[in-house]
Amino acid sequence: MKTTIATAALMVLMTAASLTAAPDTTRTQISKDLAFEATVNLQVDNIIEFRVAKAAGDIVVLKIYGDHNNKIYQRKLRKEEGLELNCDMSEYGKGTYTAVVERNGVEVVRKAITLK
C-alpha cells in the first residue's frame, strides 16, 4: 500500500514538473549577437564597402564622417535581411574618413579609412 501511494505521488510530481518546465531552446534558437555581423572595408577606386548581416528587428545605421567629425553620409537600414553597400568616395578627395556602423543606437564598428 505504501509503495502504491509513493509511486502515485512520484508520478504526479514528475507530471507537474514536466508540464511547468521551460522548453529546451539551446539548439533551436540563434542569439541576435551571433546573427548580426558588420564589416567596413576600403575597395579599389576609393570605394567604402559596408557589409551587414542584419538580425530581424534591429535598427542599423551606416555613417561616414569627414574632417572635424562632419557627417558626410548616413543611411538607415530598413530591410530585415543583410546588405552590401558601396559608397563611392572619389568626389571627396584624399584624406582620412571614419566609417561607423550603429546597431540599435550602439556603435558596433568604427574604422578609419584613408583615401589616397
C-alpha positions, 0 to 999 in steps of 0.5 A, a space after each residue: 500500500 505504501 509503495 502504491 501511494 509513493 509511486 502515485 505521488 512520484 508520478 504526479 510530481 514528475 507530471 507537474 514538473 514536466 508540464 511547468 518546465 521551460 522548453 529546451 531552446 539551446 539548439 533551436 534558437 540563434 542569439 541576435 549577437 551571433 546573427 548580426 555581423 558588420 564589416 567596413 572595408 576600403 575597395 579599389 577606386 576609393 570605394 567604402 564597402 559596408 557589409 551587414 548581416 542584419 538580425 530581424 528587428 534591429 535598427 542599423 545605421 551606416 555613417 561616414 564622417 569627414 574632417 572635424 567629425 562632419 557627417 558626410 553620409 548616413 543611411 538607415 537600414 530598413 530591410 530585415 535581411 543583410 546588405 552590401 553597400 558601396 559608397 563611392 568616395 572619389 568626389 571627396 578627395 584624399 584624406 582620412 574618413 571614419 566609417 561607423 556602423 550603429 546597431 540599435 543606437 550602439 556603435 558596433 564598428 568604427 574604422 578609419 579609412 584613408 583615401 589616397 
